Amino acid sequence: MTEHSPMTTAPATPAGPALPDAQTVTKVTHWTDQLFSFRVTRPKSLRFRSGEFVMIGLMGEPDPKTGRQKPLLRAYSIASPSWDDELEFYSIKVQDGPLTSRLQHIQPGDQIILRPKPVGTLVHDALLPGKRLWFFSTGTGIAPFASLLRDPETWELYDRVILTHTCRETADLEYGRQLVESLENDPLIGELVDGKLDYYPTTTQEESAKRGRITDLLRSGEVFADLGIEGISPQTDRAMVCGSMGLNLDIKEILEGYGLHEGANSEPAEYVVEKAFVG
Ligand SMILES: Cc1cc2nc3c(=O)[nH]c(=O)nc-3n(C[C@H](O)[C@H](O)[C@H](O)COP(=O)(O)OP(=O)(O)OC[C@H]3O[C@@H](n4cnc5c(N)ncnc54)[C@H](O)[C@@H]3O)c2cc1C
């Protein structure tokens, strides 16, 4: 498997026992030995705002004493936009992770549990109007932005959108790279995007077109020089951040240094943050 030819499994016949809030897997794509994406059917009644997350999972192993099984659920950003008929997720594979050690083996036709209660702060409603929108992501933190980038509202609200995605190796960037490429050919979004997107992928542990942590590249001003931007201003710039706890705190500090304030659904401001995972 190379980074340019992810392994995609074809749909199979639905099977398996009925689960509470069950949805059927329609497609699975393995990007690396640590990353995969999958699509599932969408409950007709599920409404969400692009950028939100839901709880998904599988039935847990039977309790050794009682034999009872409980759902094993984890938070997952919905990577597909709110208009899509299906739901897409982009996932890590933690080899000893209670959920993803099993979830990584799902096949089309299998069922997963999806609790239909979307929530989250990486939504347009939590930001005040602006001209330029920054999406800062590391690893699977690109998932909410994969949703927002495919939402026409993003392109109607902003003149320019900058997606930064930092991963260890080039292969880890491939999901995002293909997503960005597909936007231009998308019948719905292509015309709206029309030169407004700057994609800024960086790697920390392998040589690539741009090496380095996004925090260092912001502090040194290299990002701005590369993009031909003077800096970040609370009048024009808005930002959404999704990465590890450390990344989120560092970017918060940088954004606050430029005079931006953290927003929330109840009180929109200039930037919003969400953890890509706990730990
Ligand atoms: C708001 C929110 C949204 C999330 N969205 C996503 C998503 O879209 N995709 C996704 O893969 N995960 C996402 N996560 C993490 C997810 O909830 C689980 O932690 C992950 O699926 C692993 O589950 P697990 O049971 O296998 O291992 P866990 O016991 O949950 O995690 C084991 C350890 O693995 C590491 N880890 C967990 N998730 C990640 C990750 N995504 N990237 C790097 N290291 C990780 C952490 O160090 C963690 O302590 C999200 C978490 C939160 C809080």
PDBQT file of the ligand as one rigid body, heavy atoms in Angstrom, charges set to zero:
ROOT
HETATM    1  C1  LIG A 301     -14.456  16.084  20.960  1.00  0.00    +0.000 C 
HETATM    2  C2  LIG A 301     -13.659  14.885  20.493  1.00  0.00    +0.000 A 
HETATM    3  C3  LIG A 301     -13.675  14.550  19.146  1.00  0.00    +0.000 A 
HETATM    4  C4  LIG A 301     -12.947  13.454  18.692  1.00  0.00    +0.000 A 
HETATM    5  N1  LIG A 301     -12.934  13.164  17.349  1.00  0.00    +0.000 NA
HETATM    6  C5  LIG A 301     -12.172  12.154  16.895  1.00  0.00    +0.000 A 
HETATM    7  C6  LIG A 301     -12.093  11.863  15.490  1.00  0.00    +0.000 A 
HETATM    8  O1  LIG A 301     -12.762  12.512  14.657  1.00  0.00    +0.000 OA
HETATM    9  N2  LIG A 301     -11.287  10.845  15.095  1.00  0.00    +0.000 N 
HETATM   10  C7  LIG A 301     -10.555  10.091  16.004  1.00  0.00    +0.000 A 
HETATM   11  O2  LIG A 301      -9.828   9.186  15.580  1.00  0.00    +0.000 OA
HETATM   12  N3  LIG A 301     -10.622  10.344  17.315  1.00  0.00    +0.000 NA
HETATM   13  C8  LIG A 301     -11.415  11.328  17.782  1.00  0.00    +0.000 A 
HETATM   14  N4  LIG A 301     -11.480  11.574  19.132  1.00  0.00    +0.000 N 
HETATM   15  C9  LIG A 301     -10.816  10.612  20.041  1.00  0.00    +0.000 C 
HETATM   16  C10 LIG A 301     -11.761   9.410  20.269  1.00  0.00    +0.000 C 
HETATM   17  O3  LIG A 301     -12.824   9.823  21.103  1.00  0.00    +0.000 OA
HETATM   18  C11 LIG A 301     -11.061   8.178  20.888  1.00  0.00    +0.000 C 
HETATM   19  O4  LIG A 301     -10.182   8.559  21.888  1.00  0.00    +0.000 OA
HETATM   20  C12 LIG A 301     -10.312   7.374  19.833  1.00  0.00    +0.000 C 
HETATM   21  O5  LIG A 301     -11.260   6.856  18.923  1.00  0.00    +0.000 OA
HETATM   22  C13 LIG A 301      -9.545   6.182  20.444  1.00  0.00    +0.000 C 
HETATM   23  O6  LIG A 301     -10.455   5.349  21.146  1.00  0.00    +0.000 OA
HETATM   24  P1  LIG A 301      -9.927   4.048  21.867  1.00  0.00    +0.000 P 
HETATM   25  O7  LIG A 301     -11.037   3.534  22.739  1.00  0.00    +0.000 OA
HETATM   26  O8  LIG A 301      -9.380   3.099  20.869  1.00  0.00    +0.000 OA
HETATM   27  O9  LIG A 301      -8.732   4.544  22.773  1.00  0.00    +0.000 OA
HETATM   28  P2  LIG A 301      -8.769   5.611  23.977  1.00  0.00    +0.000 P 
HETATM   29  O10 LIG A 301      -8.685   4.863  25.277  1.00  0.00    +0.000 OA
HETATM   30  O11 LIG A 301      -9.925   6.543  23.804  1.00  0.00    +0.000 OA
HETATM   31  O12 LIG A 301      -7.440   6.398  23.706  1.00  0.00    +0.000 OA
HETATM   32  C14 LIG A 301      -6.186   5.824  24.023  1.00  0.00    +0.000 C 
HETATM   33  C15 LIG A 301      -5.094   6.865  23.821  1.00  0.00    +0.000 C 
HETATM   34  O13 LIG A 301      -4.879   7.026  22.423  1.00  0.00    +0.000 OA
HETATM   35  C16 LIG A 301      -4.565   8.362  22.116  1.00  0.00    +0.000 C 
HETATM   36  N5  LIG A 301      -5.556   8.862  21.101  1.00  0.00    +0.000 N 
HETATM   37  C17 LIG A 301      -6.893   8.707  21.142  1.00  0.00    +0.000 A 
HETATM   38  N6  LIG A 301      -7.466   9.273  20.043  1.00  0.00    +0.000 NA
HETATM   39  C18 LIG A 301      -6.465   9.797  19.310  1.00  0.00    +0.000 A 
HETATM   40  C19 LIG A 301      -6.426  10.505  18.088  1.00  0.00    +0.000 A 
HETATM   41  N7  LIG A 301      -7.546  10.798  17.410  1.00  0.00    +0.000 N 
HETATM   42  N8  LIG A 301      -5.221  10.888  17.625  1.00  0.00    +0.000 NA
HETATM   43  C20 LIG A 301      -4.079  10.605  18.311  1.00  0.00    +0.000 A 
HETATM   44  N9  LIG A 301      -4.055   9.924  19.479  1.00  0.00    +0.000 NA
HETATM   45  C21 LIG A 301      -5.232   9.517  19.986  1.00  0.00    +0.000 A 
HETATM   46  C22 LIG A 301      -4.647   9.153  23.415  1.00  0.00    +0.000 C 
HETATM   47  O14 LIG A 301      -3.335   9.303  23.930  1.00  0.00    +0.000 OA
HETATM   48  C23 LIG A 301      -5.446   8.286  24.318  1.00  0.00    +0.000 C 
HETATM   49  O15 LIG A 301      -5.108   8.463  25.672  1.00  0.00    +0.000 OA
HETATM   50  C24 LIG A 301     -12.212  12.660  19.614  1.00  0.00    +0.000 A 
HETATM   51  C25 LIG A 301     -12.205  13.000  20.980  1.00  0.00    +0.000 A 
HETATM   52  C26 LIG A 301     -12.890  14.107  21.423  1.00  0.00    +0.000 A 
HETATM   53  C27 LIG A 301     -12.858  14.455  22.879  1.00  0.00    +0.000 C 
ENDROOT
TORSDOF 0
